[in-house]
Amino acid sequence: MRSAFATAVLAASIATGSFADEPSRDDLRREQAELHEALLQAPTDPELMVAFARVAVRLGDYDGAIATLERALIYEPDEPVTHLELGVAYFRIGSLGVAEQHLERARAGGLAPDLDARAALYLGEIAARAERSRFSGTASAGIVGATNANRGPRSEFISFFGVPARLVGLATAEGDVGAQASLSLRHEYDFQGSNTDALVTELDAYSLRFADESEGAVDSLYLTTGPRLSLDDSAFGPKIRPFARVGHARVANDPLFTDLALGATLSVPVDDMTTAFGEASFGRREFHSGFDDLDSVIARFEAGASVRVAPRMTMSGAIFGAAEFTDGGDFDNQEVGLRAAISYSYDPNLEWADGLWTLTGRFRTVHRFYDDPIAAVDPNDSRNDFENRFGLSHLFRIQDGFGVRVDGDYFVRDSNFRNFDFNNLTGAISVVYEF
């Protein structure tokens, strides 16, 4: 088991080739040109060769970096820094066995503490990848409070068959406290090629219970599996993953629906900082507990990008959409939306904190519109909703994979019918275990 600190630092190191702030690609190209000119004047200088290779790695020219570093070893065959950089370059193209040899020689030759730590992280990742079957995951459990635990409408006044009506009792929003738990498991069965192709299976489970409001009870379980396949020979090139997904959800302690979908995800590195991604799926949703008219076929898509704006800061955003076609045709609807997130990890500089702390902010907005009127609400007008969700979480990593996460979430739906207007503010604190 590797600590979350090692994982986060290794990810930054793999992405940049160093622990320093990454200059722009234009700056790197200028530096490469200057080093090339210097090498023309001093073609046997190993230090210049290593410097040139480091820039080549950052620009994605791994073959050029390897050729230069191999030439540098002719003049200084035991130089540990050269072996370190060569190990990194071979790691980047997926030649893990050769990478391991050079990294071991680098450590044996004596490296500065920061470089030795870098080599150790790469060796740890190589050891993890050498295992054909690998498990990882996150488990959490904690307490939660919500201002609308029963998912009631914002107002007691609603529309009923097109005329105003008033709800009675406790049908509107009611606050409550309770408990929640989640589990995310990931298994990779490595095909042991040089390009990290693998069969990837993910299990996601979630459960929420409130002390008094049983209407707010939620359970969900989803299983997704499919091969991650390279579209070229590079370990860090474009990937496609066809998948099958099955899921089940319960609400208020009763079965709600079962999902089955087929789809594919695509990820394409644009440059050292940016990765574009997309997903499309087509599936069937079967409702239970007498909601047969809602049985539907659902088509979904998403397209976006993730950008590393700093060594420990990542931003991502995507547009998405879905179309749902119900068996009865009365509840056919479409939605379009936008989501964005920003995540920042930092070192708290505390002796008892074994890992980076991570602050994450999220935003999601959706416009959903229905094709036909819902007669029980209004026989003349169709439903039209706008939803916005804001989230903020902070993960405090402590020791041995354990940590504490604090979450805040605000959800608001504004509809042209007050029946569906909805607000909910949720706060939670959980114990988290990453493995």
C-alpha positions as CSV (number, residue, x, y, z in Angstrom):
1,M,0.0,0.0,0.0
2,R,1.3,3.4,-1.0
3,S,0.4,6.5,0.9
4,A,-1.8,9.2,-0.6
5,F,1.1,11.5,-0.4
6,A,3.3,9.3,-2.6
7,T,0.5,8.8,-5.1
8,A,-0.2,12.6,-5.4
9,V,3.5,13.5,-5.7
10,L,4.1,10.7,-8.2
11,A,1.2,11.9,-10.3
12,A,2.7,15.3,-10.5
13,S,6.2,13.9,-11.1
14,I,5.0,11.6,-13.9
15,A,3.0,14.5,-15.5
16,T,5.9,17.0,-15.5
17,G,9.0,15.0,-15.3
18,S,10.1,17.0,-12.2
19,F,8.8,18.5,-9.0
20,A,9.3,22.1,-10.1
21,D,6.6,24.4,-11.6
22,E,6.2,23.5,-15.3
23,P,7.1,26.3,-17.7
24,S,5.0,26.8,-20.9
25,R,5.6,24.7,-24.0
26,D,7.0,27.8,-25.8
27,D,9.5,28.3,-23.0
28,L,10.5,24.6,-23.2
29,R,10.9,24.8,-26.9
30,R,13.2,27.8,-26.6
31,E,15.2,26.1,-23.9
32,Q,15.5,23.0,-26.1
33,A,16.7,25.1,-29.0
34,E,19.3,26.7,-26.8
35,L,20.5,23.4,-25.4
36,H,20.7,22.0,-28.9
37,E,23.0,24.9,-30.0
38,A,25.1,24.3,-26.9
39,L,25.4,20.6,-27.7
40,L,26.6,21.4,-31.2
41,Q,29.4,23.3,-29.5
42,A,30.1,20.6,-26.9
43,P,28.7,17.3,-28.3
44,T,30.4,15.1,-25.6
45,D,29.2,17.1,-22.5
46,P,27.0,14.7,-20.4
47,E,25.5,17.4,-18.3
48,L,24.2,19.2,-21.5
49,M,22.8,15.9,-22.7
50,V,20.9,15.3,-19.5
51,A,19.5,18.8,-19.5
52,F,18.4,18.4,-23.1
53,A,16.8,15.0,-22.3
54,R,14.8,16.5,-19.4
55,V,13.3,19.1,-21.7
56,A,12.6,16.5,-24.3
57,V,10.7,14.4,-21.7
58,R,8.6,17.4,-20.8
59,L,7.8,18.0,-24.4
60,G,6.8,14.3,-24.9
61,D,9.8,13.5,-27.1
62,Y,10.7,10.3,-25.1
63,D,12.6,8.6,-28.0
64,G,14.8,11.7,-28.4
65,A,15.4,11.8,-24.6
66,I,16.3,8.2,-24.5
67,A,18.7,8.4,-27.4
68,T,20.4,11.4,-25.8
69,L,20.7,9.9,-22.4
70,E,22.1,6.6,-23.7
71,R,24.8,8.6,-25.5
72,A,25.5,10.4,-22.2
73,L,26.1,7.1,-20.5
74,I,28.9,6.4,-23.0
75,Y,30.9,9.2,-21.4
76,E,29.8,8.7,-17.8
77,P,28.4,5.2,-17.5
78,D,27.9,5.3,-13.7
79,E,26.4,8.8,-13.4
80,P,23.3,8.3,-11.1
81,V,21.3,11.3,-12.4
82,T,21.6,10.1,-16.0
83,H,20.3,6.7,-14.9
84,L,17.5,8.4,-13.1
85,E,16.4,10.5,-16.1
86,L,16.7,7.5,-18.4
87,G,14.6,5.4,-16.0
88,V,11.9,8.1,-16.1
89,A,12.0,8.3,-19.9
90,Y,11.6,4.5,-20.2
91,F,8.8,4.6,-17.7
92,R,7.0,7.1,-19.8
93,I,7.0,4.8,-22.8
94,G,5.9,1.8,-20.8
95,S,9.2,-0.1,-20.8
96,L,9.0,-0.8,-17.0
97,G,11.6,-3.5,-16.8
98,V,14.3,-1.3,-18.4
99,A,13.1,1.7,-16.3
100,E,13.5,-0.4,-13.1
101,Q,17.1,-1.3,-14.0
102,H,18.1,2.3,-14.5
103,L,16.3,3.6,-11.4
104,E,17.9,0.9,-9.2
105,R,21.3,1.9,-10.6
106,A,20.6,5.5,-9.9
107,R,19.8,4.8,-6.3
108,A,22.8,2.5,-5.9
109,G,25.0,5.3,-7.3
110,G,24.0,7.8,-4.7
111,L,21.4,10.5,-5.3
112,A,20.5,13.7,-3.5
113,P,17.6,13.0,-1.0
114,D,14.9,14.7,-3.2
115,L,16.1,12.8,-6.3
116,D,16.3,9.5,-4.4
117,A,12.7,10.0,-3.2
118,R,11.6,10.6,-6.8
119,A,13.3,7.4,-7.9
120,A,11.7,5.5,-5.0
121,L,8.2,6.7,-6.1
122,Y,8.7,5.5,-9.6
123,L,10.0,2.2,-8.4
124,G,7.0,1.8,-6.2
125,E,4.7,2.5,-9.1
126,I,6.6,-0.1,-11.2
127,A,6.2,-2.6,-8.5
128,A,2.4,-1.9,-8.3
129,R,2.1,-2.3,-12.0
130,A,4.0,-5.6,-12.0
131,E,1.1,-7.1,-10.1
132,R,-1.3,-8.3,-12.8
133,S,-4.3,-8.0,-10.6
134,R,-4.6,-4.7,-8.5
135,F,-7.2,-3.4,-6.1
136,S,-7.7,0.1,-4.9
137,G,-10.5,2.1,-3.4
138,T,-12.0,4.5,-0.9
139,A,-14.4,3.8,1.9
140,S,-16.2,6.4,4.1
141,A,-18.8,6.7,6.8
142,G,-20.1,9.7,8.7
143,I,-22.9,11.8,9.9
144,V,-25.0,14.1,7.7
145,G,-27.5,16.8,8.1
146,A,-30.0,18.1,5.5
147,T,-32.6,20.9,5.4
148,N,-34.8,18.9,3.1
149,A,-34.3,15.3,4.2
150,N,-37.8,14.1,3.0
151,R,-37.2,15.7,-0.5
152,G,-40.4,17.8,-0.2
153,P,-41.3,20.7,-2.4
154,R,-40.4,24.2,-1.5
155,S,-44.0,25.5,-1.2
156,E,-47.1,23.9,0.2
157,F,-49.0,25.4,-2.7
158,I,-48.9,23.3,-5.9
159,S,-50.7,22.8,-9.2
160,F,-53.2,19.9,-9.4
161,F,-54.8,19.2,-12.8
162,G,-54.1,22.8,-13.7
163,V,-55.7,24.4,-10.6
164,P,-54.0,25.6,-7.4
165,A,-54.0,23.2,-4.5
166,R,-52.5,23.1,-1.0
167,L,-50.4,20.2,0.5
168,V,-51.3,19.2,4.1
169,G,-49.3,17.5,6.8
170,L,-45.5,17.3,6.5
171,A,-45.3,17.0,2.7
172,T,-43.1,20.1,2.4
173,A,-39.4,20.2,3.2
174,E,-38.3,18.8,6.6
175,G,-34.8,18.9,8.1
176,D,-33.2,15.9,9.7
177,V,-29.8,14.4,10.7
178,G,-28.6,10.9,9.9
179,A,-25.7,8.8,8.6
180,Q,-24.2,8.0,5.3
181,A,-21.7,5.5,4.0
182,S,-20.0,5.0,0.6
183,L,-17.6,2.5,-1.0
184,S,-15.7,2.8,-4.2
185,L,-13.6,-0.2,-5.4
186,R,-11.5,-0.4,-8.5
187,H,-9.8,-3.5,-9.9
188,E,-7.4,-3.6,-12.8
189,Y,-6.3,-6.8,-14.5
190,D,-3.2,-5.7,-16.5
191,F,-2.7,-7.2,-19.9
192,Q,1.0,-6.6,-19.2
193,G,1.8,-4.9,-22.4
194,S,3.9,-1.8,-22.7
195,N,0.9,0.5,-23.0
196,T,-0.9,-0.1,-19.7
197,D,-3.9,-1.8,-21.4
198,A,-6.1,-3.5,-18.7
199,L,-9.5,-4.7,-17.9
200,V,-10.9,-2.2,-15.4
201,T,-13.8,-2.9,-13.1
202,E,-15.4,-0.4,-10.7
203,L,-18.0,-0.9,-7.9
204,D,-19.7,2.2,-6.4
205,A,-22.1,1.9,-3.4
206,Y,-23.8,4.6,-1.4
207,S,-26.3,4.5,1.5
208,L,-28.1,7.4,3.3
209,R,-30.4,7.1,6.3
210,F,-32.1,9.9,8.4
211,A,-33.2,9.6,12.0
212,D,-36.9,10.5,11.3
213,E,-37.5,11.1,7.6
214,S,-37.6,7.6,6.0
215,E,-38.6,9.3,2.7
216,G,-35.0,10.5,2.5
217,A,-33.4,7.0,2.6
218,V,-31.3,6.3,-0.5
219,D,-29.3,3.3,-1.6
220,S,-27.5,2.8,-4.8
221,L,-25.1,0.2,-6.2
222,Y,-23.4,0.4,-9.6
223,L,-20.9,-2.0,-11.3
224,T,-18.9,-0.9,-14.4
225,T,-16.5,-3.1,-16.3
226,G,-14.6,-2.9,-19.6
227,P,-11.1,-2.9,-21.2
228,R,-9.0,0.2,-21.3
229,L,-7.3,0.1,-24.7
230,S,-4.6,2.2,-26.2
231,L,-5.1,3.8,-29.6
232,D,-1.3,3.9,-30.2
233,D,1.8,2.3,-28.8
234,S,2.3,4.9,-26.1
235,A,1.6,4.2,-22.4
236,F,0.4,7.8,-22.1
237,G,-1.4,8.2,-25.4
238,P,-5.1,8.2,-26.2
239,K,-7.2,5.6,-24.6
240,I,-10.7,4.2,-25.3
241,R,-12.7,2.1,-22.9
242,P,-15.9,0.3,-24.0
243,F,-17.9,-0.6,-20.9
244,A,-21.0,-2.3,-19.6
245,R,-22.7,-0.8,-16.5
246,V,-25.5,-2.3,-14.3
247,G,-27.0,-0.5,-11.3
248,H,-29.8,-0.5,-8.8
249,A,-31.4,2.2,-6.7
250,R,-33.7,2.3,-3.7
251,V,-35.6,5.2,-2.3
252,A,-37.6,5.3,1.0
253,N,-36.5,1.7,1.6
254,D,-38.3,0.5,-1.6
255,P,-36.8,-0.5,-4.9
256,L,-36.9,2.4,-7.4
257,F,-35.2,1.3,-10.6
258,T,-32.6,-1.0,-12.2
259,D,-30.2,0.3,-14.9
260,L,-28.3,-1.5,-17.7
261,A,-26.1,0.5,-20.1
262,L,-23.5,0.0,-22.7
263,G,-21.1,2.8,-23.7
264,A,-17.5,4.0,-24.2
265,T,-15.2,6.6,-22.8
266,L,-12.3,8.3,-24.6
267,S,-9.4,10.2,-23.2
268,V,-6.9,12.1,-25.4
269,P,-3.8,13.9,-24.0
270,V,-3.7,17.3,-25.7
271,D,-0.4,18.4,-24.2
272,D,1.5,18.0,-20.9
273,M,-1.1,20.0,-19.1
274,T,-4.4,19.1,-20.7
275,T,-6.4,15.9,-21.4
276,A,-9.7,15.9,-23.4
277,F,-12.3,13.2,-22.6
278,G,-15.7,12.1,-23.7
279,E,-18.3,9.5,-22.9
280,A,-21.4,8.1,-24.7
281,S,-23.8,5.5,-23.5
282,F,-27.1,3.9,-24.3
283,G,-29.2,2.1,-21.7
284,R,-32.4,0.8,-20.3
285,R,-34.0,1.7,-17.0
286,E,-36.7,-0.5,-15.5
287,F,-38.7,1.0,-12.6
288,H,-40.2,-1.0,-9.8
289,S,-43.0,-0.5,-7.2
290,G,-45.7,0.3,-9.7
291,F,-43.9,2.9,-11.8
292,D,-44.0,0.9,-15.0
293,D,-45.0,3.9,-17.1
294,L,-41.5,5.4,-16.3
295,D,-39.6,2.5,-17.9
296,S,-37.3,4.1,-20.4
297,V,-34.4,4.0,-22.8
298,I,-31.8,6.6,-22.0
299,A,-29.0,8.0,-24.3
300,R,-26.2,10.1,-22.7
301,F,-23.1,12.0,-23.8
302,E,-20.4,14.0,-22.1
303,A,-17.4,15.9,-23.5
304,G,-14.8,18.0,-21.6
305,A,-11.3,18.4,-20.5
306,S,-9.0,18.3,-17.5
307,V,-6.2,20.9,-17.1
308,R,-3.4,20.8,-14.6
309,V,-3.0,24.6,-14.0
310,A,-0.3,24.1,-11.4
311,P,1.6,21.1,-10.0
312,R,-1.0,20.5,-7.3
313,M,-4.1,22.1,-8.9
314,T,-6.4,20.6,-11.5
315,M,-9.4,22.1,-13.1
316,S,-12.0,20.1,-15.2
317,G,-15.1,20.9,-17.0
318,A,-17.6,19.2,-19.3
319,I,-20.8,19.7,-21.2
320,F,-23.3,16.8,-21.1
321,G,-26.8,15.8,-22.2
322,A,-29.3,13.1,-22.1
323,A,-32.6,12.0,-23.8
324,E,-35.0,9.7,-22.0
325,F,-37.7,7.9,-24.0
326,T,-40.4,6.3,-21.7
327,D,-42.5,3.4,-22.7
328,G,-45.7,5.3,-22.1
329,G,-44.4,8.4,-23.8
330,D,-45.9,10.7,-21.2
331,F,-42.6,11.5,-19.4
332,D,-40.2,11.8,-22.3
333,N,-37.6,14.4,-21.5
334,Q,-34.2,15.8,-22.5
335,E,-31.5,17.6,-20.5
336,V,-28.4,19.6,-21.2
337,G,-25.9,20.8,-18.7
338,L,-22.5,21.9,-17.6
339,R,-20.3,20.8,-14.8
340,A,-17.0,22.1,-13.5
341,A,-14.6,21.3,-10.7
342,I,-11.3,22.5,-9.2
343,S,-9.1,20.6,-6.9
344,Y,-6.0,21.8,-4.9
345,S,-3.7,19.7,-2.8
346,Y,-1.2,21.1,-0.3
347,D,1.2,20.0,2.4
348,P,-0.1,21.0,5.8
349,N,3.4,20.7,7.2
350,L,2.2,18.8,10.3
351,E,4.3,15.9,11.6
352,W,1.2,13.8,12.3
353,A,-0.3,14.4,8.8
354,D,0.9,11.6,6.4
355,G,-0.3,13.0,3.1
356,L,-1.4,16.0,1.2
357,W,-4.7,17.7,2.1
358,T,-7.1,18.3,-0.7
359,L,-9.7,21.0,-1.2
360,T,-12.3,20.5,-4.0
361,G,-15.0,22.7,-5.3
362,R,-17.8,21.6,-7.7
363,F,-20.6,23.2,-9.7
364,R,-23.3,21.6,-11.9
365,T,-26.1,23.2,-13.8
366,V,-28.9,21.4,-15.8
367,H,-31.8,22.4,-17.9
368,R,-34.4,19.6,-18.2
369,F,-37.5,19.9,-20.4
370,Y,-40.4,17.5,-20.9
371,D,-42.1,16.8,-24.3
372,D,-45.7,16.6,-23.1
373,P,-47.8,18.0,-20.3
374,I,-48.3,15.9,-17.1
375,A,-52.1,15.8,-16.8
376,A,-52.1,15.4,-13.0
377,V,-50.1,18.6,-12.8
378,D,-51.3,20.7,-15.7
379,P,-52.9,19.3,-18.9
380,N,-51.8,22.3,-21.0
381,D,-48.2,23.1,-20.2
382,S,-45.1,20.9,-20.1
383,R,-42.7,20.8,-17.2
384,N,-39.5,22.8,-17.5
385,D,-36.8,22.7,-14.8
386,F,-33.5,24.4,-14.1
387,E,-31.2,22.8,-11.5
388,N,-28.0,24.1,-9.9
389,R,-25.7,22.3,-7.5
390,F,-22.7,23.7,-5.6
391,G,-20.4,21.5,-3.6
392,L,-17.2,22.0,-1.5
393,S,-15.2,19.3,0.3
394,H,-11.9,19.1,2.2
395,L,-10.1,15.9,2.8
396,F,-7.7,15.9,5.7
397,R,-5.3,12.9,5.3
398,I,-3.9,11.8,8.6
399,Q,-2.1,8.4,8.8
400,D,-2.0,5.0,7.1
401,G,-4.7,5.8,4.5
402,F,-7.1,7.2,7.1
403,G,-8.5,10.8,7.0
404,V,-11.4,13.0,7.7
405,R,-13.5,14.6,5.0
406,V,-15.9,17.6,5.4
407,D,-18.6,18.1,2.7
408,G,-21.0,20.8,2.0
409,D,-23.6,20.7,-0.8
410,Y,-26.4,23.0,-1.9
411,F,-29.0,21.9,-4.5
412,V,-31.8,24.1,-5.9
413,R,-34.4,23.3,-8.6
414,D,-36.6,26.0,-10.1
415,S,-39.5,24.7,-12.2
416,N,-42.4,26.3,-14.0
417,F,-44.6,24.3,-11.6
418,R,-44.2,24.8,-7.9
419,N,-44.8,21.0,-7.4
420,F,-41.1,20.5,-8.4
421,D,-39.4,23.5,-6.8
422,F,-36.8,22.1,-4.5
423,N,-34.0,23.3,-2.1
424,N,-31.7,21.3,0.0
425,L,-28.6,22.2,2.0
426,T,-26.5,19.3,3.1
427,G,-23.5,19.1,5.4
428,A,-21.5,16.0,6.4
429,I,-18.3,14.9,8.2
430,S,-16.9,11.4,7.4
431,V,-14.0,9.2,8.3
432,V,-12.3,8.1,5.1
433,Y,-10.0,5.2,4.3
434,E,-8.0,5.2,1.0
435,F,-6.3,2.0,0.0
